[in-house]
Each structure stands twice: as C-alpha cells, then as structure tokens.
Amino acid sequence: MRDYQVALQKPVQGAVVNLPYAYLKRHHQQISSNQVVVVASDYVSKNLTIRFLKGQGFKVIGYQLIK
C-alpha cells in the first residue's frame, strides 16, 4: 500500500501486486491469493487496507511498515 514511486524505488522482494490504497477498491481483484501480507508506509494506510481486505474476504496473515 505504498505509492507507485516509492514501490519502484524500494521494491519488496516477492511482492506480487503493488496497489496504492486509492486504487484498492477498483483493483483488488488482481490479488490472486486469499492470504495476503500488507506492506504499508504508515499505520493509517495499514489499518485502512487491512479493514478493507478483510471485508472483501481476504485473510491478512501479516503486515510490515516500510518507510
């Protein structure tokens, strides 16, 4: 849940989908697995993302905050 520019500069090894929170509602179908790990740049983005994904039936198995 980091901006595209930040994700490009500091990629997370093994990340399959990079979606900023603003695009999550339109593009969450791109997430192929039911279990996800959220990588966010701040607590607010992390919390909003996890709440949305759980509401869509995803199982959030972890998170990491990266500046």
N, C-alpha and C positions, 0 to 999 in steps of 0.2 A: 504494500500500500504506500509505496513511495512514488514521487513524481518520476516521470519517464527519464528526465535529465539525470536525476540522482541515480536511478537504477542503471542507466547506461554507464555512468562514471564509476560506480561501485557495484558491479553485479554480484548477485548471490549465487554461488555455485549450486547447481541442481534445481534452481527455480524454473518452473515450467511456464508460469504466467506472471507477467508484471502488469498490474492494473492499479492505477490511482483510484482512490475512493470515489471520486466524481464519476468514474466510468463503471463502477462495480455493478450498479443496478442494471445497466444496459448489456453488460458483457459477462456476467457471472456464469453464463452457460459455457464459456470457454474453459472453465475449470473442469477437468475430466475426472478427477478423483473425488470421492466423497469425504476423504480425510485430508485436511489441509493444515499447513503451518503458515501463520501470518507473519510477515516481515513488515514492520512499520517504522516510521521515523519519529513518532511521538505517541504518547499514551492515548490521546483523544482519537487519533486515526485508528489505533489498535482496537480500542473499545468499540467504536462505531462499526468497524469492519467485522469484528467477531460477532457482534449482536446481529448484524445483517445476515452473515453467512449461516449462523445457527438458525435464524428464521427461515432460511431457504433450504434447510435440511442437511447442511454440511456439518461434519464433526471436526471441530477445531482441536487438534491434538497438541498444539503448542504455538508459541509466538516468540519473536525476537525483535528487540528495538535496535535499530542501526541509525546512527546519525549521518 
